[in-house]
Amino acid sequence: MQSLLIIDDDDDLCLALSELLTFEGYSCVCVSDGGEGLRLLEANKPDLVILDFVLRDMDGANFLRLKAEMPSAAAVPAILVTGCPNIGLLDGAAAVLRKPFGIDELVGEIRKHLAAAPKPENARPTTDARTAGTSSNVA
């Protein structure tokens, strides 16, 4: 099962995303600040990060800069989510989604960037029959 780290200071959104993405076949961990996100990124080695741009302790640009300095985490794709209309694709972000976004849009971006992410040499390809080739209409 592929793992996602969700970093968002909106606890309700974090919980909703975690539940929806767990239903889609992902293992999710939620945190509400960037510092804890960086610690879990190092410790848990998730397959992908979903990152809110505005956090309690730092912004998404700072988080991405610090992530890039971590050799074990630099290649982990990050999807930036934001309600700020003037935030574009930042260095270190694989994609930007504007809030509000649909779960199908998010799942599509997750699948695209997980498929494109470099795999460790000892990793075996996995297919989850529940989610392969399907589209979610959850929202």
NORBEL-V743911 format. One line per field, one symbol per residue. burial: b if it has 16 or more other C-alpha atoms within 10 Angstrom, else e. A space follows every 10 residues. Layout:
burial: ???
//
This chain:
burial: eebbbbbbbe eeebbebbeb bbebbbbbbb bbbbbebbeb beeebbbbbb bbbbbeeeeb bebbebbbee eebbbbbbbb bbeeeeeeee ebbbbbbeee eebeebbebb eebbeeeeee eeeeeeeeee eeeeeeeee
//
